[in-house]
Amino acid sequence: MTLTLYTLDWVPDFPRGFVRDLRVRWALEEVGQPYETATVPSRPKSDTHLGMQPFGQVPIIRDGDLTLFESGAILQHVARGTALFPDDRRAEISQWLFAALNTVEMATMHWQVMLLGQKFPDFFGPPPSGDVIDHAFAFAKTRLDAIEKRMATRDWIAGDFSIADIAMVDTLRNVASEGGLADHGALSAYLDRATARPAFERAMRDHMAHWQAADAARETETA
Amino acid sequence: MTLTLYTLDWVPDFPRGFVRDLRVRWALEEVGQPYETATVPSRPKSDTHLGMQPFGQVPIIRDGDLTLFESGAILQHVARGTALFPDDRRAEISQWLFAALNTVEMATMHWQVMLLGQKFPDFFGPPPSGDVIDHAFAFAKTRLDAIEKRMATRDWIAGDFSIADIAMVDTLRNVASEGGLADHGALSAYLDRATARPAFERAMRDHMAHWQAADAARETETA
């Protein structure tokens, strides 16, 4: 049975390229697993969606009888036993996968949510003052600096390319999009190296095509 | 060879009970694995520490030849194949483990860091204004509400007690300590149920005894 990847039916321009179905598409392309996509409404959230994912987030996959959410858990599941997550490097790769999501992204997202408050206060709430935002970045930078130092001497974060790179690179792409990697040459080179992979290029192409099709469907509905 | 758990040599009163070695102690007590503890200096960070953990955090474990950090990865490693993380529930338990760390804690920590700024501005930076903090809690509350609904009808988050409960409960204990669970009866009952487990009680006893011994060692040094 073909694996199904659920993403949102439509999003505005600003999160395109960053909705987390991209992480899963990338992993599926890397391991060569075919998949089909399905959608859940962006808003209001549907009962079907909340039944699969109680936080109303994406991505979600269906793989046979299994319904699974959380991009970290999905990456471990779809890559298990492949070159992206081989059993003999399981602990080290998981360590860097959790580091991407719970140490780096935890800090960078704290800063990014504050920036979103500045840009979209109606949606993301009142923006903090400049010095609060600066402090949040200074803290995130301590985490980025640690990764910068590590990536100065290697191509991938945990040996050969793995699901830890997918999570770390996707987190860092978000930071780069806000100008947060200006002082991190090794991390910028890491992003270039990762996003030049054919599997990333295919995943991003399909991810963006999905939103373009969603725009076209909306135009038809309102015509 | 006995597993070694690294924690900090000393911390002030406020994080005691919450330093993340507790998560690992709890899991080790649940699975019945003996361990010894070792320490790294709180500050300044030592080169030995940064060589094992580039972010300067704890916990870290040494298990034979393996050195491993990130509490999520350590929980998966020490519990693999036990009743806390059996192979036939691997995906579901991992899903809720990542949900605890990357969906719930990501949101609640954003709020808690702001509160820390109010209490300890010299250490945690300038505090945001009250409406910014309120908005951060309102966002975190959407995540807490989703878990509240789930826990209203079950004892543990993913079937029998698992490492997902250890991560979720430890995240929620932090929230409760700031009064953030006042409107969440099911979550408060979940915390009571979890923290009444003998393994949690042993873990917390040893965790607190570690800081008391650290105080005594400091007094001896300065005597």
Contacts between the chains, C-beta under 8 A, distances in Angstrom:
chain1	res1	chain2	res2	distance
A	54	B	146	4.3
A	54	B	147	7.6
A	54	B	149	6.9
A	54	B	150	5.9
A	55	B	99	7.5
A	55	B	103	5.6
A	55	B	142	7.7
A	55	B	143	6.1
A	55	B	146	5.1
A	56	B	146	7.8
A	57	B	103	7.0
A	66	B	91	5.9
A	68	B	91	5.4
A	68	B	92	7.6
A	68	B	95	5.6
A	69	B	95	6.0
A	69	B	99	7.6
A	70	B	94	7.6
A	70	B	95	4.9
A	70	B	96	8.0
A	70	B	98	3.8
A	70	B	99	5.4
A	70	B	102	6.6
A	70	B	103	7.0
A	71	B	98	7.7
A	71	B	102	7.8
A	72	B	94	7.6
A	72	B	98	4.0
A	72	B	102	6.0
A	73	B	91	6.5
A	73	B	94	4.2
A	73	B	95	4.2
A	73	B	97	7.3
A	73	B	98	4.8
A	76	B	91	8.0
A	76	B	94	5.9
A	77	B	91	5.1
A	77	B	94	7.5
A	91	B	66	5.9
A	91	B	68	5.5
A	91	B	73	6.5
A	91	B	76	8.0
A	91	B	77	5.1
A	92	B	68	7.6
A	94	B	70	7.6
A	94	B	72	7.5
A	94	B	73	4.2
A	94	B	76	5.8
A	94	B	77	7.5
A	95	B	68	5.6
A	95	B	69	6.0
A	95	B	70	4.9
A	95	B	73	4.2
A	96	B	70	7.9
A	97	B	73	7.3
A	98	B	70	3.8
A	98	B	71	7.7
A	98	B	72	4.0
A	98	B	73	4.7
A	98	B	101	7.0
A	99	B	55	7.5
A	99	B	69	7.6
A	99	B	70	5.4
A	101	B	98	7.0
A	101	B	101	6.8
A	101	B	102	4.5
A	102	B	70	6.6
A	102	B	71	7.8
A	102	B	72	6.0
A	102	B	101	4.5
A	102	B	102	6.2
A	102	B	105	7.2
A	102	B	106	8.0
A	103	B	55	5.6
A	103	B	57	7.0
A	103	B	70	7.0
A	105	B	102	7.2
A	105	B	106	7.3
A	106	B	102	7.9
A	106	B	105	7.3
A	106	B	106	5.8
A	106	B	109	6.1
A	109	B	106	6.1
A	109	B	110	7.5
A	110	B	109	7.4
A	110	B	110	5.2
A	110	B	113	6.3
A	113	B	110	6.3
A	117	B	132	7.5
A	117	B	135	7.8
A	125	B	132	7.1
A	125	B	135	3.4
A	125	B	136	7.6
A	125	B	138	7.6
A	125	B	139	7.2
A	126	B	129	7.4
A	126	B	131	4.9
A	126	B	132	5.3
A	126	B	135	5.8
A	127	B	132	7.5
A	128	B	128	4.5
A	128	B	129	7.2
A	128	B	132	4.9
A	129	B	126	7.4
A	129	B	128	7.2
A	129	B	129	7.1
A	131	B	126	4.9
A	132	B	117	7.5
A	132	B	125	7.1
A	132	B	126	5.3
A	132	B	127	7.5
A	132	B	128	4.9
A	132	B	132	7.5
A	135	B	117	7.8
A	135	B	125	3.4
A	135	B	126	5.9
A	136	B	125	7.6
A	138	B	125	7.6
A	139	B	125	7.2
A	142	B	55	7.7
A	143	B	55	6.1
A	146	B	54	4.3
A	146	B	55	5.1
A	146	B	56	7.8
A	147	B	54	7.6
A	149	B	54	6.9
A	150	B	54	5.9
